[in-house]
Amino acid sequence: MPIRREHRYYYPIDWPQLSDVIRFRRAGGACEGCGRPHKRFVYCLRDGRWWDAACGAWRDGRGRSVAVLPRLDELEGLRRTKVVLAAAHRDHDTANNADANLVALCQRCHINHDRPEHKRRRWRTLFRRRADGDLFGGPNG
């Protein structure tokens, strides 16, 4: 995932190299959350299960083999998606680039990991807009 222009100065200058080490050397080119392989197309169901063509089995959202096969009606929601790995900060602090704080995640795992932080930021933005409206008589006031 590209870094927004306004957030670039939070990351170290060698972030691309650091990200490559985490995603490809340590994680071996697979998501550390669910095991999806980088730059491969996988078939996914809406609930997070995906078809692992390498071993010929369905996997759940955490990469474990699924004992029960999907029903035919569940296969209607089947989509094909390309997996792209990104290096993510476990504690959401971009200044903390310790090896233990970085993890290689696919798009799905990354958005699930960041969901609480996105929710917090959304609340803060809405709160700030309402406060500005109250102060300055704007459209939110």
FILOKOL-312528 format. One line per 2 residues: number of its first residue (from 1); their letters; for each residue y, z, x of N, C-alpha, C, O, CB. Coordinates in Angstrom, 2 decimals, decimal comma, padded with zeros to 5 digits, always signed. Atoms other than C-alpha are relative to their C-alpha. Glycine has a CB too. Layout:
# FILOKOL-312528
NUM = A = Y Z X Y Z X Y Z X Y Z X Y Z X; ...
//
This chain:
# FILOKOL-312528
1 = MP = -001,16 +000,00 +000,84 +000,00 +000,00 +000,00 +001,23 +000,00 +000,90 +001,35 +000,84 +001,79 -000,01 +001,21 -000,96; -001,19 +000,03 -000,84 +003,34 -000,95 +001,52 +000,87 +001,23 -000,23 +000,90 +001,80 -001,32 +000,81 -001,27 -000,28
3 = IR = -000,90 -001,16 +000,07 +005,79 +001,82 +002,26 +001,35 -000,49 -000,49 +001,87 -001,49 +000,00 +000,13 +000,72 +001,39; -001,31 +000,38 +000,50 +009,02 +001,66 +000,30 +001,04 +000,10 +001,10 +000,96 +000,96 +001,98 +000,40 +000,89 -001,19
5 = RE = -001,05 +000,06 -001,03 +012,08 +000,82 +002,37 +000,71 +001,34 +000,17 +001,00 +001,75 +001,29 +001,02 -001,09 -000,35; -000,73 -001,26 -000,08 +013,80 +004,11 +001,52 -000,85 +001,15 +000,55 -000,32 +002,20 +000,90 +000,54 +000,38 -001,37
7 = HR = +000,89 -001,05 -000,52 +010,73 +006,11 +002,67 -000,50 -000,28 +001,42 -001,22 +000,54 +001,98 -001,18 +000,15 -000,92; +000,53 +000,39 -001,32 +010,09 +004,32 +005,98 +000,34 +001,00 +001,10 -000,47 +001,22 +002,00 +000,54 -001,35 +000,39
9 = YY = -000,40 -000,91 -001,09 +011,98 +006,82 +008,10 -000,77 +001,31 -000,04 -000,67 +002,10 +000,90 +001,49 +000,28 -000,08; +000,85 -001,20 +000,06 +009,59 +009,59 +006,94 -001,28 -000,17 +000,82 -001,91 +000,82 +001,18 -000,35 +000,31 -001,45
11 = YP = +001,24 +000,30 -000,70 +006,68 +007,89 +008,73 +000,26 -000,21 +001,49 +001,34 -000,66 +001,87 -000,69 -001,24 -000,60; -000,19 +000,23 -001,44 +006,15 +007,78 +012,51 +000,02 -001,50 +000,31 -000,47 -002,32 -000,47 -001,11 +000,69 +000,82
13 = ID = -000,14 +001,40 -000,37 +006,87 +004,54 +014,33 -001,37 -000,67 +000,22 -001,50 -001,88 +000,05 +000,84 -000,12 +001,27; +001,34 +000,55 -000,24 +003,15 +004,11 +015,15 -000,92 +000,15 -001,23 -002,14 +000,20 -001,08 -000,64 +000,68 +001,21
15 = WP = +000,79 -000,18 +001,22 +002,02 +004,52 +011,50 -001,05 -001,09 -000,20 -002,18 -000,76 -000,57 +000,92 +000,05 -001,19; +001,04 +001,02 +000,18 +000,22 +001,12 +011,33 -001,23 +000,24 +000,88 -002,36 +000,07 +000,42 +000,57 -001,38 +000,29
17 = QL = +001,13 -000,26 -000,89 -001,93 +002,02 +014,35 -000,75 +001,26 -000,44 -001,98 +001,28 -000,43 +000,49 +000,15 +001,46; +000,61 -001,24 +000,46 -002,57 +005,55 +013,07 -000,81 -000,25 -001,28 -001,91 +000,27 -001,43 +001,07 +001,07 -000,25
19 = SD = +000,70 +000,34 +001,24 -003,54 +004,17 +009,66 -001,29 -000,78 +000,28 -002,32 -000,52 -000,33 +000,92 -000,82 -000,91; +001,20 +000,76 -000,37 -005,96 +001,69 +011,25 -001,10 +000,89 +000,56 -002,28 +000,71 +000,24 +000,35 -001,07 +001,03
21 = VI = +000,99 -000,94 -000,57 -007,67 +004,48 +013,20 -000,68 +000,77 -001,12 -001,90 +000,92 -001,11 +000,67 +000,98 +001,00; +000,57 -000,78 +001,10 -008,16 +006,53 +010,03 -000,89 -000,87 -000,88 -002,01 -000,48 -001,21 +001,12 +000,64 -000,85
23 = RF = +000,73 +000,85 +000,96 -009,29 +003,63 +007,81 -001,24 -000,66 +000,60 -002,26 -000,78 -000,08 +000,91 -001,06 -000,53; +001,09 +000,80 -000,52 -011,55 +001,74 +010,19 -000,87 +000,70 +001,03 -002,08 +000,49 +001,04 +000,55 -001,23 +000,59
25 = RR = +000,84 -000,72 -000,98 -012,68 +003,97 +013,04 -000,66 +001,21 -000,62 -001,89 +001,36 -000,57 +000,82 +000,43 +001,22; +000,57 -001,23 +000,56 -013,10 +007,27 +011,26 -000,77 -000,27 -001,29 -001,90 +000,19 -001,44 +001,10 +001,02 -000,25
27 = AG = +000,64 +000,23 +001,30 -013,91 +006,04 +007,74 -000,98 -001,17 +000,02 -001,75 -001,33 -000,92 +001,05 -000,24 -001,06; +000,94 +001,12 -000,09 -015,81 +002,95 +008,89 +000,27 -001,11 -000,99 -000,65 -001,85 -001,34 -001,38 +000,50 -000,19
29 = GA = -000,34 +001,08 +000,92 -013,96 +000,63 +006,51 -000,43 +000,24 -001,44 -000,55 -000,71 -002,22 -000,60 -001,27 +000,48; +000,38 -000,34 +001,37 -015,01 +002,47 +003,34 +000,85 +001,18 -000,48 +001,28 +002,02 +000,31 -001,52 +000,34 -000,09
31 = CE = -000,78 -001,08 +000,59 -013,16 +004,78 +000,98 -000,71 +001,33 +000,22 -001,92 +001,45 +000,00 +000,23 -000,25 -001,50; +000,59 -001,31 -000,22 -013,72 +008,43 +001,86 -000,14 +000,78 -001,31 -000,72 +001,87 -001,32 +000,83 +000,80 +000,99
33 = GC = +000,13 -000,64 +001,29 -013,46 +009,32 -001,82 -001,21 -000,49 -000,79 -001,96 +000,31 -001,35 +001,24 -000,22 -000,81; +001,07 +000,56 +000,82 -015,92 +006,94 -003,46 -000,94 -000,93 +000,75 -001,99 -001,30 +000,23 +000,59 -000,74 -001,15
35 = GR = +000,87 +000,84 -000,80 -017,38 +004,77 -000,69 +000,18 -001,49 -000,18 -000,60 -002,26 +000,39 -001,38 +000,33 -000,29; -000,21 +001,44 +000,19 -016,00 +001,41 -001,83 +000,40 -000,65 +001,32 +001,20 -000,09 +002,07 +001,08 -000,25 -001,08
37 = PH = -000,28 +000,67 -001,28 -015,88 -001,11 +001,06 +001,32 -000,77 -000,02 +001,68 -001,39 -001,01 -001,14 -000,96 +000,33; -001,30 +000,66 -000,16 -012,55 -002,48 +002,31 -000,15 -001,52 -000,05 -001,10 -002,08 +000,51 +000,65 +000,42 +001,32
39 = KR = -000,11 +001,46 +000,09 -011,64 -006,12 +001,49 -001,19 -000,66 -000,68 -001,43 -001,85 -000,50 +000,15 -000,59 +001,38; +001,12 +000,56 +000,76 -014,69 -006,59 -000,73 +000,34 +000,04 -001,48 +001,13 +000,88 -001,93 -001,32 +000,79 +000,28
41 = FV = -000,13 -000,02 +001,44 -014,81 -007,43 -004,40 -001,13 +000,84 -000,57 -002,29 +000,67 -000,20 -000,01 -001,44 -000,59; +001,01 -000,82 +000,68 -016,61 -004,86 -006,55 +000,21 -000,11 -001,50 +001,31 -000,38 -001,98 +000,07 +001,49 +000,47
43 = YC = -000,05 -000,01 +001,46 -017,43 -004,75 -010,24 +000,12 +001,44 -000,45 -000,68 +002,29 -000,05 -001,25 -000,68 -000,62; -000,31 -001,37 +000,42 -015,99 -001,66 -011,93 -000,02 +000,11 -001,51 +000,32 -000,82 -002,24 +001,37 +000,43 +000,55
45 = LR = -000,10 -000,36 +001,40 -016,33 -000,01 -015,31 +001,24 +000,86 -000,19 +001,81 +001,35 +000,78 -001,28 +000,74 -000,50; -001,22 -000,75 +000,27 -013,44 +001,78 -017,01 -000,07 +001,46 +000,43 +000,95 +002,06 +000,75 +000,32 -000,07 -001,46
47 = DG = +000,14 -001,42 -000,34 -014,85 +005,23 -016,24 -000,11 +000,25 +001,50 -000,31 +001,40 +001,91 -001,21 +000,56 -000,69; +000,02 -000,17 -001,44 -014,85 +004,62 -012,47 -001,32 -000,38 +000,66 -001,38 -000,47 +001,89 +000,31 +001,40 +000,33
49 = RW = +001,26 +000,44 -000,60 -018,48 +003,56 -011,98 +000,17 -001,41 +000,54 +000,92 -002,21 -000,02 -001,17 +000,05 -001,04; -000,12 +001,31 -000,64 -018,89 +000,55 -009,73 -001,34 -000,43 +000,56 -002,20 +000,39 +000,89 +001,07 +000,03 +001,11
51 = WD = +001,24 +000,58 -000,49 -021,64 -001,78 -008,56 +000,08 -000,14 +001,51 +000,94 -000,85 +002,03 -000,28 -001,36 -000,67; +000,08 +000,08 -001,46 -022,56 -001,32 -004,89 -001,02 -001,08 +000,34 -002,23 -000,83 +000,32 -000,40 +001,38 +000,63
53 = AA = +000,89 +001,12 -000,29 -023,99 -004,72 -003,93 -000,80 +000,21 +001,28 -001,89 -000,34 +001,42 +000,80 -001,29 +000,10; +000,69 -000,21 -001,27 -024,95 -003,52 -000,44 -001,34 +000,72 -000,20 -002,31 +000,40 +000,48 +000,89 +000,81 +000,95
55 = CG = +001,26 -000,71 +000,23 -027,60 -001,14 -001,78 -000,60 -000,31 -001,37 -001,67 +000,19 -001,70 +000,22 +001,51 +000,13; +000,52 +000,40 +001,30 -028,05 -002,67 -005,25 -000,09 +001,12 -001,01 -001,10 +001,26 -001,70 -001,34 -000,60 +000,18
57 = AW = +000,02 -001,14 +000,93 -027,10 +000,40 -007,28 +001,40 +000,23 -000,57 +002,40 -000,15 +000,04 -000,51 +001,28 +000,70; -001,26 -000,44 +000,58 -024,39 +001,69 -009,60 +000,39 +001,33 +000,61 -000,47 +002,19 +000,84 -000,10 +000,11 -001,54
59 = RD = -000,51 -001,25 -000,56 -022,21 +004,44 -008,16 +001,08 +000,56 -000,92 +001,76 -000,18 -001,63 +000,56 -000,22 +001,44; -001,04 -000,62 +000,81 -019,95 +006,95 -009,87 +001,32 +000,02 +000,76 +001,40 -000,55 +001,86 -000,41 +001,43 -000,41
61 = GR = -001,33 -000,04 -000,60 -016,29 +007,64 -009,05 +000,06 +000,74 +001,32 +001,06 +000,66 +002,02 +000,95 +000,62 -000,94; +000,04 -000,71 -001,28 -017,34 +009,82 -006,09 -000,98 -000,62 +000,99 -001,21 -000,07 +002,06 -000,36 +001,44 -000,23
63 = GR = +000,89 +000,71 -000,91 -019,78 +007,34 -004,55 -001,46 +000,39 -000,09 -002,27 -000,08 +000,70 +000,46 +000,19 +001,37; +001,40 -000,42 +000,14 -022,99 +009,01 -005,73 -000,74 -001,00 -000,89 -000,15 -001,57 -001,81 -000,11 +001,43 -000,59
65 = SV = +000,81 +000,89 +000,82 -025,82 +006,90 -007,15 -000,11 +000,53 -001,42 -000,23 +001,74 -001,64 -001,41 -000,18 +000,61; +000,09 -000,36 +001,41 -025,96 +006,88 -010,94 -001,44 -000,21 -000,45 -002,01 -001,27 -000,24 +000,99 -000,84 -000,86
67 = AV = +001,39 +000,08 +000,44 -029,36 +007,61 -012,46 -000,14 -000,85 -001,27 -001,12 -001,57 -001,43 -000,56 +001,40 -000,25; +000,05 +000,72 +001,28 -028,57 +006,12 -015,90 +000,83 -001,27 +000,12 +002,01 -001,23 +000,49 +000,52 +000,89 -001,16
69 = LP = -000,71 +001,27 -000,06 -027,63 +002,45 -016,05 +001,01 -000,11 -001,14 +000,82 +000,51 -002,18 -000,99 -001,17 -000,05; -000,99 +000,17 +001,07 -024,56 +001,39 -018,06 -000,61 -000,71 -001,21 -001,49 -001,56 -001,06 +001,20 -000,80 +000,52
71 = RL = +000,44 +000,66 +001,22 -025,14 +000,38 -021,69 +000,68 -001,36 -000,10 +001,68 -001,62 +000,57 +000,33 +000,87 -001,25; -000,56 +001,35 +000,16 -024,46 -003,20 -022,77 +001,44 +000,02 -000,50 +002,26 -000,78 -000,05 -000,86 -000,80 -000,95
73 = DE = -001,37 -000,05 +000,50 -021,33 -002,21 -024,69 +000,98 +000,47 +001,07 +002,16 +000,13 +001,00 +000,09 +000,93 -001,21; -000,86 -000,42 -001,10 -019,94 -000,56 -021,53 +000,29 -001,14 +000,96 +001,32 -001,16 +001,63 -000,63 +001,17 +000,76
75 = LE = -000,18 +001,13 -000,90 -020,39 -003,79 -019,60 +001,09 -000,97 -000,47 +001,52 -001,83 +000,29 -001,30 -000,75 +000,17; -001,09 +000,84 +000,50 -017,78 -005,46 -021,82 +001,30 +000,29 +000,74 +002,14 -000,60 +000,89 +000,20 +000,21 -001,51
77 = GL = -001,20 -000,37 -000,74 -015,10 -003,56 -019,88 -000,11 -000,22 +001,49 +000,70 +000,28 +002,25 +000,32 +001,44 -000,26; +000,23 +000,24 -001,42 -016,45 -004,78 -016,54 +001,11 -000,87 +000,58 +001,45 -001,90 +000,01 -001,37 -000,67 +000,22
79 = RR = -001,02 +000,80 -000,67 -013,76 -006,02 -014,16 -000,33 -000,12 +001,48 -000,99 +000,74 +002,06 +001,40 +000,61 -000,20; +000,22 +000,27 -001,42 -013,85 -007,47 -010,69 +001,31 +000,30 +000,71 +002,37 -000,21 +000,34 -000,47 -001,48 +000,25
81 = TK = -001,23 -000,39 -000,71 -011,39 -005,94 -008,25 -000,23 -000,02 +001,50 -001,34 +000,26 +001,97 +000,48 +001,39 -000,46; +000,07 +000,01 -001,46 -010,66 -006,29 -004,56 +000,44 +001,37 +000,51 +001,48 +001,88 +000,11 +000,88 -001,13 +000,60
83 = VV = -000,27 -001,34 -000,53 -010,75 -003,01 -002,65 +000,89 -000,12 +001,23 +000,62 -000,91 +002,13 -001,33 +000,73 +000,35; -000,89 -000,07 -001,16 -007,91 -002,27 -000,23 +000,17 +001,47 +000,36 +000,60 +002,27 -000,47 +001,39 -000,68 -000,29
85 = LA = -000,13 -001,38 -000,44 -007,95 +000,92 +001,79 +001,42 +000,30 +000,47 +002,12 -000,56 +001,00 -001,00 +000,30 +001,12; -001,29 -000,49 -000,49 -004,84 +002,95 +002,54 -000,22 +001,39 +000,57 -001,11 +002,12 +000,12 +001,08 +000,02 -001,15
87 = AA = +000,05 -001,36 -000,55 -004,32 +006,05 +004,63 +000,93 +000,87 -000,84 +002,09 +000,52 -001,05 +000,41 +000,03 +001,52; -000,78 -000,89 +000,86 -003,13 +008,93 +002,45 +000,10 +001,38 +000,63 -000,77 +001,79 +001,40 -000,63 +000,10 -001,40
89 = HR = -000,19 -001,38 -000,46 -001,77 +012,39 +003,21 -000,58 +000,94 -001,05 -000,20 +000,87 -002,22 +001,51 +000,31 +000,27; +000,62 -000,94 +000,95 -003,87 +015,14 +001,62 +001,04 +000,92 -000,64 +000,95 +001,20 -001,83 -001,08 +000,84 +000,71
91 = DH = -000,99 -000,94 +000,53 -000,86 +017,46 +001,23 +001,31 -000,69 -000,42 +002,28 -000,01 -000,75 +000,31 +001,05 +001,04; -001,17 +000,81 +000,41 +001,64 +014,63 +000,39 +001,20 +000,18 +000,93 +002,30 -000,24 +000,58 +000,40 +000,37 -001,41
93 = DT = -001,08 -000,19 -000,98 +003,73 +015,60 +003,45 -000,11 -001,08 +001,06 -001,01 -001,05 +001,90 -000,06 +001,42 +000,65; +000,08 +001,13 -000,92 +004,45 +012,41 +005,39 +000,29 +000,39 +001,45 +000,03 -000,39 +002,36 +000,95 -001,09 -000,43
95 = AN = -000,26 -000,46 -001,37 +005,53 +014,45 +008,42 -001,25 +000,62 +000,62 -001,33 +000,75 +001,84 +001,15 +001,02 +000,01; +001,23 -000,62 -000,48 +002,08 +016,06 +008,70 -001,04 -001,08 +000,22 -001,77 -001,44 -000,71 -000,51 +001,07 -001,00
97 = NA = +000,92 +001,08 -000,31 +000,03 +013,38 +010,45 -001,20 +000,49 +000,80 -001,76 -000,26 +001,60 +000,71 -001,09 +000,76; +001,19 -000,53 -000,65 -002,75 +015,64 +011,70 -001,22 -000,74 -000,55 -001,25 -001,15 -001,71 -000,13 +001,54 -000,22
99 = DA = +001,21 +000,72 +000,39 -006,19 +014,03 +011,61 -000,64 +000,59 -001,25 -001,11 -000,15 -002,11 -001,01 +000,02 +001,15; +000,62 -000,66 +001,16 -007,45 +016,59 +009,09 +000,81 -000,22 -001,28 +000,28 -000,04 -002,38 -000,15 +001,50 +000,27
101 = NL = -000,85 +000,21 +001,17 -004,52 +015,79 +006,76 -000,03 -001,43 -000,50 +000,46 -001,71 -001,59 +001,42 +000,40 +000,31; +000,03 +001,41 +000,39 -005,14 +012,03 +006,64 -001,38 -000,38 -000,50 -002,40 +000,08 +000,02 +000,41 -000,90 +001,18
103 = VA = +001,25 +000,44 +000,60 -007,80 +010,36 +004,52 +000,13 -001,47 -000,39 +001,20 -001,90 -000,82 -000,38 +000,89 -001,23; +000,02 +001,40 +000,40 -008,78 +006,72 +003,86 -000,46 -000,09 -001,44 -001,57 +000,34 -001,77 -000,92 -000,85 +000,93
105 = LC = +000,32 +000,07 +001,43 -008,71 +006,00 +000,12 +000,23 -001,42 -000,53 +001,13 -002,13 -000,08 +000,86 +001,00 -000,78; -000,21 +001,27 +000,70 -009,11 +002,91 -002,08 +001,12 +000,20 -001,01 +001,64 +001,31 -001,15 -001,32 -000,48 -000,71
107 = QR = -001,12 -000,08 +000,94 -006,49 +002,12 -004,74 -000,27 +001,05 -001,08 +000,61 +001,85 -001,40 +000,25 -001,37 -000,65; +000,32 -000,92 +001,10 -008,30 +004,09 -007,49 +000,05 +001,45 +000,47 +000,67 +002,29 -000,19 -001,38 -000,32 -000,57
109 = CH = +000,02 -001,38 -000,50 -008,91 +007,21 -005,40 +001,40 +000,45 +000,42 +001,76 +001,61 +000,23 -000,96 +000,12 +001,18; -001,35 -000,33 -000,45 -005,37 +007,06 -003,97 +000,88 +000,36 -001,19 +001,62 +001,35 -001,14 +000,61 -001,17 +000,79
111 = IN = -000,84 -000,30 +001,15 -003,71 +006,94 -007,39 -000,46 +001,28 -000,68 +000,37 +002,04 -001,18 -000,02 -001,17 -001,00; +000,50 -001,26 +000,57 -005,98 +009,73 -008,66 +000,43 +001,19 +000,86 +000,76 +002,25 +000,33 -001,53 -000,03 -000,11
113 = HD = -000,43 -001,06 -000,91 -005,12 +011,81 -005,58 +001,49 +000,30 -000,18 +001,91 +001,46 -000,14 -000,30 -000,40 +001,46; -001,45 -000,16 +000,11 -001,38 +011,22 -006,06 +000,48 +000,32 -001,41 +001,67 +000,58 -001,60 +000,66 -001,25 +000,47
115 = RP = -000,43 -000,19 +001,39 -001,36 +011,73 -009,86 +000,82 +001,28 -000,20 +001,87 +001,20 -000,83 -001,22 +000,04 -000,90; -000,83 -001,19 +000,20 -000,13 +015,38 -009,77 +001,38 -000,11 +000,65 +002,38 +000,36 +000,10 -000,72 +001,22 +000,55
117 = EH = -001,28 +000,18 -000,69 +002,59 +014,48 -007,26 +000,90 -000,97 -000,77 +002,10 -000,74 -000,89 -000,22 -000,50 +001,44; -000,78 +000,94 +000,80 +003,69 +011,49 -009,36 +000,52 +000,67 -001,26 +001,66 +000,44 -001,67 -000,84 -001,24 -000,36
119 = KR = -000,41 -000,71 +001,21 +003,79 +013,71 -012,44 +001,17 +000,95 +000,31 +002,12 +001,05 -000,46 -001,19 +000,79 -000,60; -001,06 -000,92 -000,41 +005,93 +016,28 -010,59 +001,30 -000,77 +000,26 +002,37 -000,34 -000,17 -000,41 +000,79 +001,26
121 = RR = -001,20 +000,79 -000,29 +008,34 +013,60 -009,35 +000,61 -000,59 -001,26 +001,83 -000,64 -001,39 -000,33 -001,12 +000,98; -000,50 +000,55 +001,26 +008,60 +012,02 -012,81 +000,76 +001,08 -000,77 +001,85 +000,82 -001,29 -001,17 -000,55 -000,86
123 = WR = -000,67 -001,10 +000,69 +009,47 +015,41 -014,34 +001,35 +000,29 +000,65 +002,35 +000,48 -000,03 -000,87 +001,26 +000,01; -001,24 -000,30 -000,73 +012,05 +016,04 -011,61 +001,07 -001,06 -000,26 +002,24 -000,73 -000,44 -000,28 +000,10 +001,51
125 = TL = -000,94 +001,09 +000,27 +013,66 +012,62 -012,16 +000,58 +000,12 -001,40 +001,79 -000,01 -001,59 -000,68 -001,36 +000,18; -000,48 -000,13 +001,38 +013,86 +013,10 -015,93 +000,91 +001,21 -000,15 +001,92 +001,15 -000,85 -001,17 +000,10 -000,97
127 = FR = -000,82 -001,21 +000,04 +015,23 +016,63 -015,48 +001,37 -000,26 +000,60 +002,39 +000,15 +000,05 -000,70 +001,17 +000,74; -001,27 +000,31 -000,68 +017,89 +015,37 -013,06 +000,86 -000,93 -000,84 +002,08 -000,74 -000,91 -000,27 -000,64 +001,37
129 = RR = -000,77 +000,91 +000,86 +018,92 +012,53 -015,39 +000,63 +000,75 -001,17 +001,79 +000,52 -001,52 -000,90 -001,14 -000,52; -000,53 -000,76 +001,13 +019,30 +014,94 -018,29 +001,14 +000,90 +000,46 +002,15 +001,04 -000,23 -001,12 +000,84 -000,67
131 = AD = -001,06 -000,86 -000,54 +021,35 +017,33 -016,12 +001,25 -000,80 +000,30 +002,36 -000,35 +000,01 -000,48 +000,72 +001,27; -001,16 +000,85 -000,28 +023,60 +014,49 -014,98 +000,69 -000,38 -001,31 +001,92 -000,43 -001,37 -000,42 -001,26 +000,78
133 = GD = -000,58 +000,36 +001,30 +024,09 +013,46 -018,61 +000,77 +001,15 -000,60 +001,83 +000,96 -001,19 -001,08 -000,44 -000,96; -000,70 -001,17 +000,51 +025,02 +017,00 -019,58 +001,31 +000,24 +000,74 +002,31 +000,63 +000,15 -000,89 +001,23 +000,09
135 = LF = -001,19 -000,24 -000,83 +027,49 +017,25 -016,70 +001,08 -001,04 -000,23 +002,25 -000,71 -000,37 -000,38 +000,02 +001,47; -000,98 +001,08 -000,02 +029,15 +013,88 -016,94 +000,10 -000,77 -001,31 +000,78 -001,80 -001,38 -000,34 -000,95 +001,10
137 = GG = -000,12 +000,65 +001,31 +028,71 +012,94 -020,61 -000,62 -001,37 -000,05 -000,15 -002,24 -000,78 +001,43 -000,10 -000,39; +000,68 +001,29 -000,04 +026,37 +010,07 -019,85 -000,88 -000,23 -001,22 -000,79 +000,51 -002,20 -000,85 -000,11 +001,26
139 = PN = +000,83 +000,36 +001,16 +023,81 +008,45 -022,16 -001,04 +001,07 -000,35 -001,55 +001,08 -001,47 -000,70 -001,31 +000,27; +000,98 -001,05 +000,27 +021,47 +011,46 -021,85 +000,65 +001,28 -000,51 -000,06 +002,25 -000,80 -000,81 +000,30 +001,25
141 = G = -000,71 -001,22 +000,35 +024,14 +013,99 -022,83 +000,28 +000,20 -001,45 +000,88 +001,20 -001,83 +001,25 +000,03 +000,70
//
